[in-house]
Amino acid sequence: MGMRYRADIAARGENVWSNNAMEYETMEEVKAWLDDLSLRWYGYDMSRIVSADTPKNEQVLPEQKVYQNFRE
């Protein structure tokens, strides 16, 4: 089994990454899921794509690479 990915989001006003139990085989699948989420849910303002084994509930730090940044 190859590398798996997950989507982390930061809710408005929060500085901790949150996620669900979903994992994906490719980064393109995660991007498609996040793009769809951004069209139907306005409860978050940042997202990132990480490997599935990344520790959960990490703090949002300025130097982290994000996929979507609606805070700017």
N, CA, C, O and CB atoms as a CASP TS submission, in Angstrom:
PFRMAT TS
TARGET T0000
AUTHOR 0000-0000-0000
METHOD Language model
MODEL 1
PARENT N/A
ATOM      1  N   MET     1       0.841  -1.178   0.000  1.00  0.00           N
ATOM      2  CA  MET     1       0.000   0.000   0.000  1.00  0.00           C
ATOM      3  C   MET     1       0.883   1.238   0.000  1.00  0.00           C
ATOM      4  O   MET     1       1.833   1.320   0.779  1.00  0.00           O
ATOM      5  CB  MET     1      -0.955   0.000   1.213  1.00  0.00           C
ATOM      6  N   GLY     2       0.583   2.201  -0.864  1.00  0.00           N
ATOM      7  CA  GLY     2       1.376   3.418  -0.984  1.00  0.00           C
ATOM      8  C   GLY     2       0.973   4.469   0.026  1.00  0.00           C
ATOM      9  O   GLY     2       0.188   4.219   0.941  1.00  0.00           O
ATOM     10  N   MET     3       1.524   5.636  -0.162  1.00  0.00           N
ATOM     11  CA  MET     3       1.238   6.751   0.732  1.00  0.00           C
ATOM     12  C   MET     3      -0.220   7.164   0.628  1.00  0.00           C
ATOM     13  O   MET     3      -0.803   7.171  -0.456  1.00  0.00           O
ATOM     14  CB  MET     3       2.146   7.937   0.418  1.00  0.00           C
ATOM     15  N   ARG     4      -0.797   7.508   1.766  1.00  0.00           N
ATOM     16  CA  ARG     4      -2.179   7.987   1.807  1.00  0.00           C
ATOM     17  C   ARG     4      -2.181   9.411   2.328  1.00  0.00           C
ATOM     18  O   ARG     4      -1.271   9.823   3.047  1.00  0.00           O
ATOM     19  CB  ARG     4      -3.074   7.069   2.695  1.00  0.00           C
ATOM     20  N   TYR     5      -3.210  10.159   1.960  1.00  0.00           N
ATOM     21  CA  TYR     5      -3.308  11.576   2.289  1.00  0.00           C
ATOM     22  C   TYR     5      -4.626  11.857   3.005  1.00  0.00           C
ATOM     23  O   TYR     5      -5.574  11.076   2.933  1.00  0.00           O
ATOM     24  CB  TYR     5      -3.187  12.441   1.018  1.00  0.00           C
ATOM     25  N   ARG     6      -4.658  12.996   3.696  1.00  0.00           N
ATOM     26  CA  ARG     6      -5.898  13.450   4.309  1.00  0.00           C
ATOM     27  C   ARG     6      -5.963  14.978   4.207  1.00  0.00           C
ATOM     28  O   ARG     6      -4.960  15.652   3.975  1.00  0.00           O
ATOM     29  CB  ARG     6      -5.995  12.979   5.799  1.00  0.00           C
ATOM     30  N   ALA     7      -7.167  15.488   4.387  1.00  0.00           N
ATOM     31  CA  ALA     7      -7.403  16.924   4.386  1.00  0.00           C
ATOM     32  C   ALA     7      -7.548  17.400   5.824  1.00  0.00           C
ATOM     33  O   ALA     7      -8.293  16.807   6.604  1.00  0.00           O
ATOM     34  CB  ALA     7      -8.662  17.285   3.551  1.00  0.00           C
ATOM     35  N   ASP     8      -6.847  18.458   6.172  1.00  0.00           N
ATOM     36  CA  ASP     8      -7.009  19.133   7.450  1.00  0.00           C
ATOM     37  C   ASP     8      -7.610  20.496   7.178  1.00  0.00           C
ATOM     38  O   ASP     8      -7.260  21.153   6.198  1.00  0.00           O
ATOM     39  CB  ASP     8      -5.654  19.253   8.216  1.00  0.00           C
ATOM     40  N   ILE     9      -8.522  20.923   8.051  1.00  0.00           N
ATOM     41  CA  ILE     9      -9.108  22.249   7.920  1.00  0.00           C
ATOM     42  C   ILE     9      -8.974  22.993   9.241  1.00  0.00           C
ATOM     43  O   ILE     9      -8.887  22.383  10.307  1.00  0.00           O
ATOM     44  CB  ILE     9     -10.591  22.160   7.491  1.00  0.00           C
ATOM     45  N   ALA    10      -8.959  24.300   9.154  1.00  0.00           N
ATOM     46  CA  ALA    10      -8.999  25.161  10.338  1.00  0.00           C
ATOM     47  C   ALA    10     -10.293  25.957  10.264  1.00  0.00           C
ATOM     48  O   ALA    10     -10.518  26.722   9.327  1.00  0.00           O
ATOM     49  CB  ALA    10      -7.737  26.114  10.419  1.00  0.00           C
ATOM     50  N   ALA    11     -11.134  25.764  11.266  1.00  0.00           N
ATOM     51  CA  ALA    11     -12.409  26.470  11.302  1.00  0.00           C
ATOM     52  C   ALA    11     -12.178  27.953  11.574  1.00  0.00           C
ATOM     53  O   ALA    11     -11.145  28.339  12.119  1.00  0.00           O
ATOM     54  CB  ALA    11     -13.340  25.862  12.372  1.00  0.00           C
ATOM     55  N   ARG    12     -13.126  28.759  11.197  1.00  0.00           N
ATOM     56  CA  ARG    12     -13.025  30.206  11.410  1.00  0.00           C
ATOM     57  C   ARG    12     -12.769  30.487  12.889  1.00  0.00           C
ATOM     58  O   ARG    12     -13.489  30.002  13.762  1.00  0.00           O
ATOM     59  CB  ARG    12     -14.318  30.931  10.931  1.00  0.00           C
ATOM     60  N   GLY    13     -11.736  31.274  13.151  1.00  0.00           N
ATOM     61  CA  GLY    13     -11.395  31.638  14.511  1.00  0.00           C
ATOM     62  C   GLY    13     -10.603  30.593  15.274  1.00  0.00           C
ATOM     63  O   GLY    13     -10.239  30.829  16.426  1.00  0.00           O
ATOM     64  N   GLU    14     -10.326  29.456  14.676  1.00  0.00           N
ATOM     65  CA  GLU    14      -9.574  28.390  15.327  1.00  0.00           C
ATOM     66  C   GLU    14      -8.137  28.385  14.827  1.00  0.00           C
ATOM     67  O   GLU    14      -7.876  28.786  13.693  1.00  0.00           O
ATOM     68  CB  GLU    14     -10.236  27.022  15.078  1.00  0.00           C
ATOM     69  N   ASN    15      -7.222  27.944  15.644  1.00  0.00           N
ATOM     70  CA  ASN    15      -5.819  27.830  15.247  1.00  0.00           C
ATOM     71  C   ASN    15      -5.290  26.423  15.442  1.00  0.00           C
ATOM     72  O   ASN    15      -4.111  26.222  15.734  1.00  0.00           O
ATOM     73  CB  ASN    15      -4.970  28.809  16.032  1.00  0.00           C
ATOM     74  N   VAL    16      -6.182  25.442  15.276  1.00  0.00           N
ATOM     75  CA  VAL    16      -5.819  24.030  15.347  1.00  0.00           C
ATOM     76  C   VAL    16      -6.401  23.347  14.114  1.00  0.00           C
ATOM     77  O   VAL    16      -7.549  23.592  13.743  1.00  0.00           O
ATOM     78  CB  VAL    16      -6.340  23.360  16.677  1.00  0.00           C
ATOM     79  N   TRP    17      -5.606  22.494  13.488  1.00  0.00           N
ATOM     80  CA  TRP    17      -6.090  21.743  12.326  1.00  0.00           C
ATOM     81  C   TRP    17      -7.042  20.649  12.796  1.00  0.00           C
ATOM     82  O   TRP    17      -6.761  19.946  13.766  1.00  0.00           O
ATOM     83  CB  TRP    17      -4.905  21.131  11.520  1.00  0.00           C
ATOM     84  N   SER    18      -8.162  20.512  12.105  1.00  0.00           N
ATOM     85  CA  SER    18      -9.145  19.464  12.379  1.00  0.00           C
ATOM     86  C   SER    18      -9.270  18.589  11.148  1.00  0.00           C
ATOM     87  O   SER    18      -8.872  18.995  10.056  1.00  0.00           O
ATOM     88  CB  SER    18     -10.527  20.067  12.776  1.00  0.00           C
ATOM     89  N   ASN    19      -9.815  17.399  11.308  1.00  0.00           N
ATOM     90  CA  ASN    19      -9.987  16.488  10.177  1.00  0.00           C
ATOM     91  C   ASN    19     -11.059  15.474  10.500  1.00  0.00           C
ATOM     92  O   ASN    19     -11.579  15.418  11.614  1.00  0.00           O
ATOM     93  CB  ASN    19      -8.666  15.779   9.828  1.00  0.00           C
ATOM     94  N   ASN    20     -11.373  14.680   9.507  1.00  0.00           N
ATOM     95  CA  ASN    20     -12.294  13.562   9.713  1.00  0.00           C
ATOM     96  C   ASN    20     -11.511  12.273   9.438  1.00  0.00           C
ATOM     97  O   ASN    20     -10.289  12.320   9.293  1.00  0.00           O
ATOM     98  CB  ASN    20     -13.573  13.678   8.777  1.00  0.00           C
ATOM     99  N   ALA    21     -12.172  11.160   9.366  1.00  0.00           N
ATOM    100  CA  ALA    21     -11.500   9.871   9.200  1.00  0.00           C
ATOM    101  C   ALA    21     -11.214   9.520   7.743  1.00  0.00           C
ATOM    102  O   ALA    21     -10.705   8.434   7.464  1.00  0.00           O
ATOM    103  CB  ALA    21     -12.333   8.787   9.816  1.00  0.00           C
ATOM    104  N   MET    22     -11.530  10.412   6.815  1.00  0.00           N
ATOM    105  CA  MET    22     -11.353  10.098   5.398  1.00  0.00           C
ATOM    106  C   MET    22      -9.886  10.176   4.993  1.00  0.00           C
ATOM    107  O   MET    22      -9.176  11.108   5.369  1.00  0.00           O
ATOM    108  CB  MET    22     -12.183  11.045   4.535  1.00  0.00           C
ATOM    109  N   GLU    23      -9.441   9.184   4.220  1.00  0.00           N
ATOM    110  CA  GLU    23      -8.093   9.156   3.655  1.00  0.00           C
ATOM    111  C   GLU    23      -8.196   8.907   2.158  1.00  0.00           C
ATOM    112  O   GLU    23      -9.151   8.290   1.686  1.00  0.00           O
ATOM    113  CB  GLU    23      -7.214   8.064   4.341  1.00  0.00           C
ATOM    114  N   TYR    24      -7.201   9.394   1.411  1.00  0.00           N
ATOM    115  CA  TYR    24      -7.228   9.334  -0.044  1.00  0.00           C
ATOM    116  C   TYR    24      -5.911   8.776  -0.563  1.00  0.00           C
ATOM    117  O   TYR    24      -4.875   8.881   0.093  1.00  0.00           O
ATOM    118  CB  TYR    24      -7.500  10.726  -0.646  1.00  0.00           C
ATOM    119  N   GLU    25      -5.967   8.193  -1.728  1.00  0.00           N
ATOM    120  CA  GLU    25      -4.773   7.603  -2.328  1.00  0.00           C
ATOM    121  C   GLU    25      -3.923   8.618  -3.081  1.00  0.00           C
ATOM    122  O   GLU    25      -2.722   8.411  -3.254  1.00  0.00           O
ATOM    123  CB  GLU    25      -5.167   6.492  -3.259  1.00  0.00           C
ATOM    124  N   THR    26      -4.536   9.719  -3.533  1.00  0.00           N
ATOM    125  CA  THR    26      -3.776  10.730  -4.287  1.00  0.00           C
ATOM    126  C   THR    26      -4.087  12.129  -3.759  1.00  0.00           C
ATOM    127  O   THR    26      -5.140  12.368  -3.169  1.00  0.00           O
ATOM    128  CB  THR    26      -4.102  10.645  -5.803  1.00  0.00           C
ATOM    129  N   MET    27      -3.153  13.040  -3.983  1.00  0.00           N
ATOM    130  CA  MET    27      -3.371  14.435  -3.601  1.00  0.00           C
ATOM    131  C   MET    27      -4.493  15.055  -4.434  1.00  0.00           C
ATOM    132  O   MET    27      -5.210  15.929  -3.949  1.00  0.00           O
ATOM    133  CB  MET    27      -2.073  15.247  -3.767  1.00  0.00           C
ATOM    134  N   GLU    28      -4.649  14.616  -5.668  1.00  0.00           N
ATOM    135  CA  GLU    28      -5.703  15.144  -6.531  1.00  0.00           C
ATOM    136  C   GLU    28      -7.086  14.831  -5.950  1.00  0.00           C
ATOM    137  O   GLU    28      -7.993  15.658  -6.040  1.00  0.00           O
ATOM    138  CB  GLU    28      -5.576  14.560  -7.952  1.00  0.00           C
ATOM    139  N   GLU    29      -7.253  13.647  -5.359  1.00  0.00           N
ATOM    140  CA  GLU    29      -8.524  13.304  -4.720  1.00  0.00           C
ATOM    141  C   GLU    29      -8.810  14.225  -3.540  1.00  0.00           C
ATOM    142  O   GLU    29      -9.946  14.660  -3.351  1.00  0.00           O
ATOM    143  CB  GLU    29      -8.513  11.842  -4.257  1.00  0.00           C
ATOM    144  N   VAL    30      -7.796  14.518  -2.755  1.00  0.00           N
ATOM    145  CA  VAL    30      -7.966  15.411  -1.600  1.00  0.00           C
ATOM    146  C   VAL    30      -8.323  16.817  -2.085  1.00  0.00           C
ATOM    147  O   VAL    30      -9.223  17.451  -1.535  1.00  0.00           O
ATOM    148  CB  VAL    30      -6.670  15.445  -0.728  1.00  0.00           C
ATOM    149  N   LYS    31      -7.631  17.303  -3.100  1.00  0.00           N
ATOM    150  CA  LYS    31      -7.913  18.631  -3.642  1.00  0.00           C
ATOM    151  C   LYS    31      -9.351  18.713  -4.152  1.00  0.00           C
ATOM    152  O   LYS    31     -10.032  19.711  -3.920  1.00  0.00           O
ATOM    153  CB  LYS    31      -6.928  18.971  -4.774  1.00  0.00           C
ATOM    154  N   ALA    32      -9.811  17.684  -4.835  1.00  0.00           N
ATOM    155  CA  ALA    32     -11.181  17.672  -5.350  1.00  0.00           C
ATOM    156  C   ALA    32     -12.180  17.709  -4.193  1.00  0.00           C
ATOM    157  O   ALA    32     -13.184  18.418  -4.266  1.00  0.00           O
ATOM    158  CB  ALA    32     -11.422  16.421  -6.231  1.00  0.00           C
ATOM    159  N   TRP    33     -11.917  16.962  -3.140  1.00  0.00           N
ATOM    160  CA  TRP    33     -12.808  16.952  -1.979  1.00  0.00           C
ATOM    161  C   TRP    33     -12.837  18.330  -1.313  1.00  0.00           C
ATOM    162  O   TRP    33     -13.908  18.833  -0.974  1.00  0.00           O
ATOM    163  CB  TRP    33     -12.363  15.875  -0.965  1.00  0.00           C
ATOM    164  N   LEU    34     -11.660  18.941  -1.125  1.00  0.00           N
ATOM    165  CA  LEU    34     -11.599  20.267  -0.511  1.00  0.00           C
ATOM    166  C   LEU    34     -12.255  21.332  -1.385  1.00  0.00           C
ATOM    167  O   LEU    34     -12.934  22.222  -0.873  1.00  0.00           O
ATOM    168  CB  LEU    34     -10.153  20.649  -0.234  1.00  0.00           C
ATOM    169  N   ASP    35     -12.057  21.248  -2.692  1.00  0.00           N
ATOM    170  CA  ASP    35     -12.696  22.207  -3.600  1.00  0.00           C
ATOM    171  C   ASP    35     -14.217  22.107  -3.495  1.00  0.00           C
ATOM    172  O   ASP    35     -14.909  23.125  -3.471  1.00  0.00           O
ATOM    173  CB  ASP    35     -12.243  21.961  -5.060  1.00  0.00           C
ATOM    174  N   ASP    36     -14.734  20.884  -3.434  1.00  0.00           N
ATOM    175  CA  ASP    36     -16.171  20.682  -3.279  1.00  0.00           C
ATOM    176  C   ASP    36     -16.637  21.189  -1.916  1.00  0.00           C
ATOM    177  O   ASP    36     -17.676  21.844  -1.826  1.00  0.00           O
ATOM    178  CB  ASP    36     -16.529  19.194  -3.448  1.00  0.00           C
ATOM    179  N   LEU    37     -15.891  20.897  -0.868  1.00  0.00           N
ATOM    180  CA  LEU    37     -16.253  21.353   0.474  1.00  0.00           C
ATOM    181  C   LEU    37     -16.346  22.876   0.531  1.00  0.00           C
ATOM    182  O   LEU    37     -17.242  23.418   1.178  1.00  0.00           O
ATOM    183  CB  LEU    37     -15.232  20.848   1.502  1.00  0.00           C
ATOM    184  N   SER    38     -15.436  23.561  -0.135  1.00  0.00           N
ATOM    185  CA  SER    38     -15.428  25.026  -0.096  1.00  0.00           C
ATOM    186  C   SER    38     -16.660  25.625  -0.775  1.00  0.00           C
ATOM    187  O   SER    38     -17.017  26.771  -0.500  1.00  0.00           O
ATOM    188  CB  SER    38     -14.163  25.559  -0.763  1.00  0.00           C
ATOM    189  N   LEU    39     -17.309  24.872  -1.650  1.00  0.00           N
ATOM    190  CA  LEU    39     -18.512  25.358  -2.322  1.00  0.00           C
ATOM    191  C   LEU    39     -19.772  25.167  -1.489  1.00  0.00           C
ATOM    192  O   LEU    39     -20.784  25.821  -1.740  1.00  0.00           O
ATOM    193  CB  LEU    39     -18.674  24.661  -3.644  1.00  0.00           C
ATOM    194  N   ARG    40     -19.722  24.270  -0.491  1.00  0.00           N
ATOM    195  CA  ARG    40     -20.930  23.961   0.263  1.00  0.00           C
ATOM    196  C   ARG    40     -20.846  24.206   1.752  1.00  0.00           C
ATOM    197  O   ARG    40     -21.856  24.097   2.448  1.00  0.00           O
ATOM    198  CB  ARG    40     -21.287  22.568   0.043  1.00  0.00           C
ATOM    199  N   TRP    41     -19.663  24.535   2.266  1.00  0.00           N
ATOM    200  CA  TRP    41     -19.544  24.767   3.697  1.00  0.00           C
ATOM    201  C   TRP    41     -18.611  25.950   3.942  1.00  0.00           C
ATOM    202  O   TRP    41     -17.467  25.955   3.487  1.00  0.00           O
ATOM    203  CB  TRP    41     -19.026  23.497   4.422  1.00  0.00           C
ATOM    204  N   TYR    42     -19.094  26.919   4.641  1.00  0.00           N
ATOM    205  CA  TYR    42     -18.322  28.137   4.894  1.00  0.00           C
ATOM    206  C   TYR    42     -17.806  28.204   6.330  1.00  0.00           C
ATOM    207  O   TYR    42     -17.465  29.285   6.811  1.00  0.00           O
ATOM    208  CB  TYR    42     -19.172  29.364   4.596  1.00  0.00           C
ATOM    209  N   GLY    43     -17.745  27.082   7.011  1.00  0.00           N
ATOM    210  CA  GLY    43     -17.325  27.047   8.407  1.00  0.00           C
ATOM    211  C   GLY    43     -15.824  26.993   8.604  1.00  0.00           C
ATOM    212  O   GLY    43     -15.355  27.034   9.741  1.00  0.00           O
ATOM    213  N   TYR    44     -15.055  26.901   7.525  1.00  0.00           N
ATOM    214  CA  TYR    44     -13.604  26.889   7.654  1.00  0.00           C
ATOM    215  C   TYR    44     -13.001  27.944   6.751  1.00  0.00           C
ATOM    216  O   TYR    44     -13.620  28.390   5.785  1.00  0.00           O
ATOM    217  CB  TYR    44     -13.033  25.503   7.320  1.00  0.00           C
ATOM    218  N   ASP    45     -11.768  28.337   7.086  1.00  0.00           N
ATOM    219  CA  ASP    45     -11.131  29.337   6.240  1.00  0.00           C
ATOM    220  C   ASP    45      -9.704  28.987   5.837  1.00  0.00           C
ATOM    221  O   ASP    45      -9.031  29.789   5.189  1.00  0.00           O
ATOM    222  CB  ASP    45     -11.134  30.648   6.939  1.00  0.00           C
ATOM    223  N   MET    46      -9.234  27.801   6.213  1.00  0.00           N
ATOM    224  CA  MET    46      -7.922  27.319   5.753  1.00  0.00           C
ATOM    225  C   MET    46      -7.978  25.802   5.602  1.00  0.00           C
ATOM    226  O   MET    46      -8.701  25.120   6.328  1.00  0.00           O
ATOM    227  CB  MET    46      -6.781  27.735   6.748  1.00  0.00           C
ATOM    228  N   SER    47      -7.210  25.289   4.657  1.00  0.00           N
ATOM    229  CA  SER    47      -7.088  23.838   4.508  1.00  0.00           C
ATOM    230  C   SER    47      -5.667  23.490   4.097  1.00  0.00           C
ATOM    231  O   SER    47      -4.938  24.309   3.537  1.00  0.00           O
ATOM    232  CB  SER    47      -8.105  23.296   3.469  1.00  0.00           C
ATOM    233  N   ARG    48      -5.299  22.261   4.390  1.00  0.00           N
ATOM    234  CA  ARG    48      -3.994  21.755   3.967  1.00  0.00           C
ATOM    235  C   ARG    48      -4.144  20.284   3.628  1.00  0.00           C
ATOM    236  O   ARG    48      -5.097  19.627   4.046  1.00  0.00           O
ATOM    237  CB  ARG    48      -2.909  21.969   5.073  1.00  0.00           C
ATOM    238  N   ILE    49      -3.187  19.780   2.866  1.00  0.00           N
ATOM    239  CA  ILE    49      -3.140  18.373   2.499  1.00  0.00           C
ATOM    240  C   ILE    49      -1.881  17.792   3.120  1.00  0.00           C
ATOM    241  O   ILE    49      -0.780  18.302   2.910  1.00  0.00           O
ATOM    242  CB  ILE    49      -3.161  18.174   0.939  1.00  0.00           C
ATOM    243  N   VAL    50      -2.053  16.718   3.889  1.00  0.00           N
ATOM    244  CA  VAL    50      -0.929  16.102   4.588  1.00  0.00           C
ATOM    245  C   VAL    50      -0.974  14.600   4.413  1.00  0.00           C
ATOM    246  O   VAL    50      -1.996  14.048   4.004  1.00  0.00           O
ATOM    247  CB  VAL    50      -0.942  16.467   6.079  1.00  0.00           C
ATOM    248  N   SER    51       0.132  13.932   4.720  1.00  0.00           N
ATOM    249  CA  SER    51       0.125  12.473   4.701  1.00  0.00           C
ATOM    250  C   SER    51      -0.765  11.996   5.850  1.00  0.00           C
ATOM    251  O   SER    51      -0.870  12.662   6.879  1.00  0.00           O
ATOM    252  CB  SER    51       1.584  11.888   4.824  1.00  0.00           C
ATOM    253  N   ALA    52      -1.388  10.865   5.671  1.00  0.00           N
ATOM    254  CA  ALA    52      -2.344  10.350   6.651  1.00  0.00           C
ATOM    255  C   ALA    52      -1.704  10.075   8.008  1.00  0.00           C
ATOM    256  O   ALA    52      -2.406  10.026   9.018  1.00  0.00           O
ATOM    257  CB  ALA    52      -2.984   9.084   6.129  1.00  0.00           C
ATOM    258  N   ASP    53      -0.397   9.896   8.049  1.00  0.00           N
ATOM    259  CA  ASP    53       0.258   9.621   9.327  1.00  0.00           C
ATOM    260  C   ASP    53       0.729  10.884  10.058  1.00  0.00           C
ATOM    261  O   ASP    53       1.386  10.784  11.094  1.00  0.00           O
ATOM    262  CB  ASP    53       1.434   8.711   9.101  1.00  0.00           C
ATOM    263  N   THR    54       0.404  12.058   9.537  1.00  0.00           N
ATOM    264  CA  THR    54       0.714  13.315  10.221  1.00  0.00           C
ATOM    265  C   THR    54      -0.079  13.370  11.524  1.00  0.00           C
ATOM    266  O   THR    54      -1.262  13.031  11.532  1.00  0.00           O
ATOM    267  CB  THR    54       0.385  14.552   9.314  1.00  0.00           C
ATOM    268  N   PRO    55       0.548  13.791  12.629  1.00  0.00           N
ATOM    269  CA  PRO    55      -0.193  13.893  13.890  1.00  0.00           C
ATOM    270  C   PRO    55      -1.423  14.783  13.750  1.00  0.00           C
ATOM    271  O   PRO    55      -1.396  15.787  13.038  1.00  0.00           O
ATOM    272  CB  PRO    55       0.715  14.435  14.994  1.00  0.00           C
ATOM    273  N   LYS    56      -2.489  14.412  14.425  1.00  0.00           N
ATOM    274  CA  LYS    56      -3.737  15.171  14.357  1.00  0.00           C
ATOM    275  C   LYS    56      -3.731  16.305  15.371  1.00  0.00           C
ATOM    276  O   LYS    56      -2.967  16.296  16.336  1.00  0.00           O
ATOM    277  CB  LYS    56      -4.942  14.252  14.599  1.00  0.00           C
ATOM    278  N   ASN    57      -4.593  17.275  15.132  1.00  0.00           N
ATOM    279  CA  ASN    57      -4.805  18.421  16.024  1.00  0.00           C
ATOM    280  C   ASN    57      -3.560  19.279  16.221  1.00  0.00           C
ATOM    281  O   ASN    57      -3.339  19.825  17.301  1.00  0.00           O
ATOM    282  CB  ASN    57      -5.284  17.936  17.361  1.00  0.00           C
ATOM    283  N   GLU    58      -2.749  19.394  15.168  1.00  0.00           N
ATOM    284  CA  GLU    58      -1.583  20.275  15.236  1.00  0.00           C
ATOM    285  C   GLU    58      -2.028  21.727  15.218  1.00  0.00           C
ATOM    286  O   GLU    58      -3.097  22.050  14.700  1.00  0.00           O
ATOM    287  CB  GLU    58      -0.612  19.996  14.069  1.00  0.00           C
ATOM    288  N   GLN    59      -1.213  22.591  15.778  1.00  0.00           N
ATOM    289  CA  GLN    59      -1.475  24.021  15.757  1.00  0.00           C
ATOM    290  C   GLN    59      -1.212  24.569  14.351  1.00  0.00           C
ATOM    291  O   GLN    59      -0.289  24.125  13.669  1.00  0.00           O
ATOM    292  CB  GLN    59      -0.602  24.754  16.807  1.00  0.00           C
ATOM    293  N   VAL    60      -2.025  25.531  13.927  1.00  0.00           N
ATOM    294  CA  VAL    60      -1.819  26.212  12.649  1.00  0.00           C
ATOM    295  C   VAL    60      -0.658  27.183  12.831  1.00  0.00           C
ATOM    296  O   VAL    60      -0.707  28.071  13.682  1.00  0.00           O
ATOM    297  CB  VAL    60      -3.125  26.961  12.169  1.00  0.00           C
ATOM    298  N   LEU    61       0.379  27.007  12.028  1.00  0.00           N
ATOM    299  CA  LEU    61       1.556  27.865  12.105  1.00  0.00           C
ATOM    300  C   LEU    61       1.751  28.595  10.781  1.00  0.00           C
ATOM    301  O   LEU    61       1.450  28.038   9.725  1.00  0.00           O
ATOM    302  CB  LEU    61       2.814  27.041  12.461  1.00  0.00           C
ATOM    303  N   PRO    62       2.248  29.828  10.815  1.00  0.00           N
ATOM    304  CA  PRO    62       2.396  30.623   9.582  1.00  0.00           C
ATOM    305  C   PRO    62       3.286  29.983   8.529  1.00  0.00           C
ATOM    306  O   PRO    62       3.076  30.208   7.337  1.00  0.00           O
ATOM    307  CB  PRO    62       2.946  31.968   9.919  1.00  0.00           C
ATOM    308  N   GLU    63       4.266  29.197   8.933  1.00  0.00           N
ATOM    309  CA  GLU    63       5.194  28.622   7.958  1.00  0.00           C
ATOM    310  C   GLU    63       4.672  27.348   7.292  1.00  0.00           C
ATOM    311  O   GLU    63       5.315  26.827   6.380  1.00  0.00           O
ATOM    312  CB  GLU    63       6.503  28.328   8.628  1.00  0.00           C
ATOM    313  N   GLN    64       3.531  26.844   7.726  1.00  0.00           N
ATOM    314  CA  GLN    64       2.983  25.634   7.134  1.00  0.00           C
ATOM    315  C   GLN    64       2.409  25.918   5.754  1.00  0.00           C
ATOM    316  O   GLN    64       1.843  26.981   5.498  1.00  0.00           O
ATOM    317  CB  GLN    64       1.910  25.035   8.039  1.00  0.00           C
ATOM    318  N   LYS    65       2.570  24.953   4.889  1.00  0.00           N
ATOM    319  CA  LYS    65       2.025  25.073   3.541  1.00  0.00           C
ATOM    320  C   LYS    65       0.529  24.762   3.585  1.00  0.00           C
ATOM    321  O   LYS    65       0.118  23.724   4.104  1.00  0.00           O
ATOM    322  CB  LYS    65       2.765  24.121   2.548  1.00  0.00           C
ATOM    323  N   VAL    66      -0.273  25.664   3.039  1.00  0.00           N
ATOM    324  CA  VAL    66      -1.717  25.457   3.017  1.00  0.00           C
ATOM    325  C   VAL    66      -2.185  25.309   1.573  1.00  0.00           C
ATOM    326  O   VAL    66      -1.539  25.791   0.643  1.00  0.00           O
ATOM    327  CB  VAL    66      -2.457  26.628   3.716  1.00  0.00           C
ATOM    328  N   TYR    67      -3.307  24.641   1.407  1.00  0.00           N
ATOM    329  CA  TYR    67      -3.900  24.484   0.072  1.00  0.00           C
ATOM    330  C   TYR    67      -4.862  25.641  -0.202  1.00  0.00           C
ATOM    331  O   TYR    67      -4.783  26.277  -1.253  1.00  0.00           O
ATOM    332  CB  TYR    67      -4.641  23.117  -0.050  1.00  0.00           C
ATOM    333  N   GLN    68      -5.764  25.915   0.732  1.00  0.00           N
ATOM    334  CA  GLN    68      -6.702  27.026   0.591  1.00  0.00           C
ATOM    335  C   GLN    68      -6.471  27.975   1.765  1.00  0.00           C
ATOM    336  O   GLN    68      -6.286  27.533   2.899  1.00  0.00           O
ATOM    337  CB  GLN    68      -8.197  26.521   0.545  1.00  0.00           C
ATOM    338  N   ASN    69      -6.483  29.265   1.493  1.00  0.00           N
ATOM    339  CA  ASN    69      -6.366  30.241   2.562  1.00  0.00           C
ATOM    340  C   ASN    69      -7.379  31.343   2.311  1.00  0.00           C
ATOM    341  O   ASN    69      -7.134  32.262   1.530  1.00  0.00           O
ATOM    342  CB  ASN    69      -4.923  30.814   2.653  1.00  0.00           C
ATOM    343  N   PHE    70      -8.521  31.243   2.979  1.00  0.00           N
ATOM    344  CA  PHE    70      -9.572  32.235   2.833  1.00  0.00           C
ATOM    345  C   PHE    70      -9.449  33.320   3.904  1.00  0.00           C
ATOM    346  O   PHE    70     -10.295  34.211   3.980  1.00  0.00           O
ATOM    347  CB  PHE    70     -10.947  31.566   2.906  1.00  0.00           C
ATOM    348  N   ARG    71      -8.402  33.252   4.729  1.00  0.00           N
ATOM    349  CA  ARG    71      -8.165  34.280   5.752  1.00  0.00           C
ATOM    350  C   ARG    71      -7.547  35.529   5.132  1.00  0.00           C
ATOM    351  O   ARG    71      -7.665  36.620   5.689  1.00  0.00           O
ATOM    352  CB  ARG    71      -7.248  33.735   6.865  1.00  0.00           C
ATOM    353  N   GLU    72      -6.905  35.381   4.010  1.00  0.00           N
ATOM    354  CA  GLU    72      -6.248  36.531   3.374  1.00  0.00           C
ATOM    355  C   GLU    72      -7.212  37.341   2.549  1.00  0.00           C
ATOM    356  O   GLU    72      -6.821  38.342   1.948  1.00  0.00           O
ATOM    357  CB  GLU    72      -5.100  36.072   2.502  1.00  0.00           C
TER
END
